[in-house]
């Protein structure tokens, strides 16, 4: 009996997954637990493992196809196990379709599902394909016979564009003419990735509108960029957010970072950065102010027993927030080690769901980009996020004397439904103590 490979659920709120690429192909032998494809979710890319050993067959979702969780995307059969046409047609029936076709009643077709997929991939109009059984349904064999005859005797149908079904769907969604796409698949067939590449570099030629500038290129709002847009829009709409800022003297913090860095480099340990120190300082302050380490859920405010620090990181596709769990219990060296590992995984696209889940507070540091100060948007459902600007030498009054010190601006954004300004201010005061007088954390 064929073993189904289903679209797995990696995240609590996940409803669909997108097939990025197949690591194995139909007919390949696979071992149980071996990675056979990569799937993209809202937050991370994940490998899907074979649920059984055998031969991969009945692949139903090409690269770029969005598939609901729990739906079969392929099957694994045993060596020698028959894979008859009727079984293949039956197994292909639940393949991923667009939201429109999923909700609409499926019309009665004169062709089997597998025959329809082959016909669409080769640009064949099924109405011109005669079934072997008069009055019956067009089958895979009928379509293949028609294609063989068409190759032997060219006809106007040869002008049809060859594209896999996922590429055709994607082209419709992105409004990309298939005539403008160069195919990289077998025989020049257009793949979903070809459509994405064409959309990314496509020059728009809209009708001229008075007062509107010319469009250089159109970039589809998809993947991580779309997720960020949706989450940040929801954050601003749902949570009344307020901000508080304070300028901190970074002299002692920088000295500690330099001392620790010298020690770890000598021992070939992880590189300690200012962000590493700030994760520790922020965790220490949150222990004293659980109102900031909280979320609003329905009619209740939940103050979390764990302090799991999210650290915003820029990646090529946008922004991702890996999480350092139990940051308050870790030494600075341990935080540096975990932060280095998460940063490497983020750049290489190897973050797993557990690396981005469970955050209770977020730290966003743009100092390395030369930003003096900025306001961050809450990362739902968290009640607080801390934005940190660059360290720069500024004048500071100490004992009636103007001195020059390394300073940085810290800006806290908080959810006013969960915490008020006074509590947020007290949190910043304790954070200031931890940064300017690190000994208080000992």
N, C-alpha and C positions, 0 to 999 in steps of 0.2 A: 504494500500500500504506500503510495507516495507520501512523503513527509512535507507538510507545508512550511515555507519560510515566510513568516509574517512580519509586517511592519511593527517593530517593537515600540513600547512606550518608555521613553527615557526620563520624562519630566512629568510632574503632577498635572500641569495644565495643558500638556501636549495633546493635540487632536490629530495632527498629521505629521508626516515626515517626507522629505524630498530625497529621492534617490540621486546621489552625487555621481557615483560611478561604480561599475561592477568590477571587482577584483578577480572574479572567476567568470567563465563564460559557459553557455549551454553546452553540455557534453563533457565538461571538465570533471575529473574525480575530486572529491572534497572529503576532508576528515571532520568529524564532529568537533566543534570548537574553533575551526579554522575561519578566519575572516573571509567573507565572500563578497561583501559590498560595503560602501560607505554611504551613510545617511546623514542629512542635515536637518537639525531641529532649529527652534528659535534661537538657541543659545550656543550650541556646540555641534561639531561634526563627530559622528560615532561610527565605528565599525560594527557590522552585524555578523555574528558568527553562525556557522552551519549548525542546525539543531540535530543533525545526524550525519553519519558517514554514507557516502554513495556517489551518485552522479547528479550534477546540477541540471535541471530541465525545467521547461515551462516558465521561463522568465517572462513576467507580465508587465514590468515597469522599466522603461528606458531611463537613461540619465535625464534628470530634469523633471521627472514625473512626481507629482504630489499625491501621496497615498495616505488614506485614513489609517490610524493605528489599528492593529488587529487584522488587517486585510492581507491575504496571501499575495506575495510578490514573486514567488518562484516555488519550485518543488524539488525535493531530492528523492531520486528513485534508486533502487538497488541494481547492481550489475545484473544484466539479463532480464530485468523486470520490463515487461512490454510497456511501450508508451504509444498506444494506438491513437489514431487521429481523433476518434470520438472522445477519448479521455482527455486529449489535449484541448479539444474545443470546449469541453465541459469545464476544465480547470481555468481556462482563460476568461470564462464568463464574468467573474467578479473583478476583473482588472480595473485599476484606478482610472477614473474619468474625471471630468471637470465637475464643479459643484452643480452646474446647471443640469448635467445628465444624471447626476446622482439623485437629484430631487424630483426630476421629471419622470413620468411613467415610461418604461422602455417600450418602444414600438415593436411590433412583430417584424422580424427581418427575414428576407428571403435567403440569407446567408448565415452560416455558423459564425460565432464570434471570432474564431481563429482566421477564418477566410476573410472576414471584414478587416482584421488587423493587417494581414498580408496585402490585401488590396489597397488599403490606405497607404501603407509604406511604399508601394510601387506606383501609386497614382492611378489605380485601375478603377474604372466605373463599373460597379458590380452589375449594373443593369444590362451590360453587354456581355456578361460571362454566362454561357449556357450551362446549367447543371447537368451532370451525367445522367441523373435520374429525372426524366421529364416530369415537371410539376413538383420536383423536390427542392431542397435548399442547396445553394451553392456551397461547396465544401472547399477545404484547403487544396485537394487534388484538382478541383475544377479551376481554381485560380492559377495554380502552378502550370496546368496545361495551357491556359490562356496566355500566360507569360511566355511559355516556350514557343507557342505559335506566333506571338507578337515579335519575338526576337528573330524568328525565321522569316517573317514577312512584315517589314516595318509598316506602321500605320500612323495616322495622326496622333494616336494615343501616346506615341513615344515622346511627344512634346511635354508630357506631364512631368512635374517636378518630383524628384524622388526625395522623400523625407520620412523619418520615423514619426509615428503618431504623436509622441511627446513633443517633437519639434514643431509639428503643425499646430498643436494646442498652444505652445509657448509663443509661436509667431502671431497667432490671433490675439493673445493676451497683450503682447508687447507692440502690436501693430507694426510688425516687421514684414515687408513683402518677401516671400520666399525666393522670388526671382533675384533678389539682391544678396542672397546668402550663398556662400561657397560651402559645399558639403565635404566633410572629412571622413565620412563613414565608408564602408565597402561600396565600391562602384560609384563613389561620389555622392552617396546618400547623405542628406542633411541630418545632423544630430542636434539635440537640444542645446548643447554647448556652442554649436555653430551659430544658432540663433542669438544666444546671449552675446557672443563676440560681435555679431553684426549690430545688435542693438546698442552695445556700448560705444561703438565707433561710428554709428550712423549719423550722418549730417541731416538735420531736419530742414525741410523746405516748405514751411507753412506759408499760407497766403499772407501777403504783407498787410499788417494792421497798423494804422496810424498810431504813433507813440509807443509801439512795441519794438524792442530791439530784436535783431536777428538771432535765432537760436544756433549755437555752435554745435551742440550734440544733445541727444536725449538719453538720459540715464534712467532705466526702469527702477522704481522703488521696490526692490525685492530683497529677500534674504534678511541678513542682519540689519541692514539699513532700514528696512520696513518695520522690523521688530522694534528697533530703537524709536522710530517715529511714533508708533502706536503706543508704546509704554510711556514715553515722555509726554505725549499729548494727554493720555489718561491721567498721569501724575498731576499735571497742572490743572486739569479740569476738576479732579476729585478732591485734592488736598489743598486747603488754604495754607500757603507757604509763606514764612517770614524769614528774614536773614539778620544775623548779627555778625559784626566784624571786630577783630582786635589785631593790633600789631604786636608781634612778639620778638623779643631779643633772642636770637638764635646762637649766641656765642658759646654757651655751655653745651648745647645740643651738638653743634658742629665739632666741638672738641672731643666729645664722647664718641661720635661717629668715627673721627679720625683715629682715636686710640683703638677702638674695636677693629677697625679696618686693618690697621697695621698688624694686630695680633692674628686675625684670621688669614690674612695674606701670607704671613710667615708660616702658618700651619696648613696652607692650601685649603682653607675653609671657605665658606660662602662669603661673598662680598657684602659688607654692611653698608647700607645707604641711608640717607636722611629719611627716606620713606619708611625704612625698617624701624628706625627709632620712633617715628611719629605713630606708626601702628601700635607700638608698645605704650607710648604716652597716652594716646587716645583711648586704648583699652583700659588703662589705669583710671582715667577720668570717668569712663562709662561705668566702672564698678561702683563709683560713688554717686552716679546719677542714672539709675536704671530707667528713669522716665524717657531718656533719649535712646535707650536700647530697647525699643518697644515698637508695636504695630497696633493699628486699629483694625479690629475684625468684627464686623457687624456692630453690635451695641457694646462691645467690650474693648478695653485697652489691654493688650497682652504685653507684660514686661517679661522679656526672655531671660531664662536662667543661664543661657550661654551668651558669650560675647564673641560673635563670629564677624570678623572685620573683612568687608569687601574692599578691594583695592582696584579702582578703575584703571584699565589699561587700554591704550590705543593699539588696534591691530589694523591690518590693511582694509578689512571690510567695514570697520567702524569702531565700536567701543564694546568692551566686555569687562565684567567685574568678577574675577576669581575671588574665592573666599578663603581666608585663613581662619580655620575653626579653633575655638578656645584660645584666642590670641592672648587673653589675660593670663593664661596659665603658662605661656611660653617665655623662654628667655629670648633676648634680642638676637642671639646667634641662631636659635631655632627659627625665629621669624624670618631672618635673612635667608636661611636655607629653603624654607617653604616658598618665600616670595620669589626666589631665583628659579625654583622649579616651575611654579605657576607661570612666570613670565615666559620661560622657554616654551612651555606647552602652549601658551596662548599664541605666540608667534608662529609655531609650527602647526597650529590647528589640532592639537592633541588633548585639549581639555575634555574631561569626562563630566557627566552630570554632577557627580559629587563635588567637583571642583568649583562649581558656580552656584550651588544650592545652599540654602540655610543662612545666608547673610543677614545680620541684624543691624548693621550700621556700615556706611560706606565712606571711604577716604579717597579724595580725588586730588592729585598733586600735578599741577601744570607748570611748576617752577622750572623744570628742565626745558620748557619751551619759551622761557623768557617772559612769562605772564606774571604781572605784578599782583593782580587780584582778580577774582571772578566769582560769580554766583552759580552754584551747581543746582540742578533740579533733583528733587527727591527720587530715590530708586525704590519704587513701590515693592512691598508694602512698608518699607522702613520709615521710621519717623524722623531720621536725621541723616545728613550727609555733610562732610567737612571738606571745603575747598581750600587748597593751600597754594599760594603764589610763590614766586621765586624769592630766594634770599639775596638781598642787595644791601649795600652799605648806605645807611641813612643817618641823619642827625638825631640824637636822643638826649634828653635832659636827664642828667644824673647828679643829684646833690647840687642843684643850681649851676651845673656845668654842662655845656653842650659838647657831647662826645659823638664819635662816629662808631656805630655798631652794625653788625649784620642783622638785618630785620626781615621779617616775612609777615604777610597779612593772611590771617586765618578767617574764613567766612563760613559760619554755620548756617545751613538751611534746615528748618524744622517744620514739622506738621503741627499747625496750631490747634488741631482737633485733639492732639495727644499731649502736647506740652506748651506751656506759656513762656513769655519772654524772660521772666525772672528765673525760672528753672534753667532755661537755656543759657542765660548769662552766668549762673553759678557753675554750670558745666565748663564754660569757657575760662572762668577764673581758675578752676582746678587744672584744666589743661595747660593754662599759662604757667602754673606752678610746676607742673611736670616737665615742661619744655625749658623754662628759665632756671629752675632749681631741681635738676633730675634726681638729686639725692632723696627727695621726698618719696620717690617710688621704691626705695630700698626698704 
